[in-house]
Amino acid sequence: MAILFIPVYTYELVMKNVPNAVILWIGVLAVVIINVLAPVESINKLIDEEERRYYARVTHCITALQVCVLIIFCLALQDYFYAGYVSIVLVAVFMVMGKIAVKRYVQ
């Protein structure tokens, strides 16, 4: 539930007080993190090289599509843009956390 409320309660704070350049750089960094770290293995299910290539390709396609949609929303619907933007940033944060967890617990 907290993930659903993050965009709702941070919209005013971020969109009114943070410069657009900072928002853009955080978004670009999040997309780069997603594309570099994808796919993230689970502690319970490790993936082989073929699966890694397949899931990386799928991730790149989905991320590109979402970025295109965000660009359209940025031009017209800023409320929707922010919700999509926060989702990309949260995915990047959780991917980093997942990589740390797998690296720590899987030898």
C-alpha positions in Angstrom: 0.0 0.0 0.0 2.9 2.4 0.7 4.0 2.1 -2.9 0.6 3.2 -4.1 0.7 6.2 -1.8 4.2 7.4 -2.6 3.2 9.2 -5.8 0.1 10.6 -4.3 1.7 12.2 -1.2 5.0 13.3 -2.9 3.5 14.9 -6.0 3.2 18.4 -4.6 6.6 18.2 -2.8 8.6 17.0 -5.8 6.9 18.7 -8.8 6.7 22.1 -7.1 10.1 22.2 -5.3 12.5 20.1 -7.4 13.9 21.5 -10.6 12.9 19.8 -13.8 16.6 19.1 -14.6 17.0 17.1 -11.4 13.8 15.1 -12.1 15.1 14.4 -15.6 18.5 13.2 -14.4 17.0 10.9 -11.7 14.6 9.5 -14.4 17.5 8.9 -16.8 19.6 7.3 -14.0 16.7 5.0 -13.1 16.2 3.9 -16.7 20.0 3.2 -17.0 19.9 1.2 -13.8 17.0 -0.8 -15.0 18.6 -1.6 -18.3 22.0 -2.5 -16.8 20.7 -4.6 -13.9 17.9 -6.5 -15.7 17.1 -9.2 -15.0 17.5 -9.6 -11.3 17.6 -13.2 -10.1 15.7 -14.5 -7.2 17.3 -16.2 -4.3 15.0 -19.1 -4.9 15.3 -19.3 -8.7 18.6 -18.6 -10.4 18.5 -18.0 -14.2 20.8 -19.3 -16.9 22.4 -17.3 -19.7 19.7 -17.9 -22.2 17.0 -16.8 -19.8 19.1 -13.8 -18.8 19.3 -12.6 -22.5 15.6 -13.2 -23.0 14.5 -11.3 -19.9 17.0 -8.5 -20.6 15.5 -8.0 -24.1 11.9 -8.0 -22.7 12.9 -5.5 -20.0 14.5 -3.2 -22.6 11.4 -3.2 -24.7 9.0 -2.6 -21.8 11.3 0.2 -20.4 11.5 1.9 -23.9 7.7 1.7 -24.2 7.2 3.2 -20.8 9.6 6.0 -21.5 7.8 6.8 -24.7 4.5 7.0 -22.8 6.0 9.2 -20.1 7.3 11.6 -22.8 3.7 11.9 -24.1 2.4 12.4 -20.6 5.0 14.9 -19.8 3.7 17.1 -22.6 0.1 17.0 -21.7 -0.8 15.2 -18.4 1.7 15.9 -15.6 -0.2 14.0 -13.0 0.1 10.8 -15.0 3.7 11.6 -15.9 4.6 11.7 -12.2 2.9 8.4 -11.4 4.8 6.7 -14.2 8.0 8.4 -13.3 7.8 7.3 -9.6 7.1 3.7 -10.8 10.3 3.7 -12.9 12.4 5.1 -10.0 10.9 2.6 -7.5 11.6 -0.3 -9.9 15.2 0.9 -10.2 15.5 1.1 -6.4 14.1 -2.3 -5.9 16.3 -3.8 -8.6 19.4 -2.5 -6.7 18.0 -3.9 -3.5 17.4 -7.3 -5.2 20.9 -7.4 -6.7 22.4 -6.7 -3.2 20.2 -9.4 -1.6 21.2 -12.0 -4.3 24.9 -11.1 -4.1 24.8 -11.3 -0.3 22.8 -14.6 0.1 23.8 -16.6 -3.0 27.4 -17.7 -3.2 
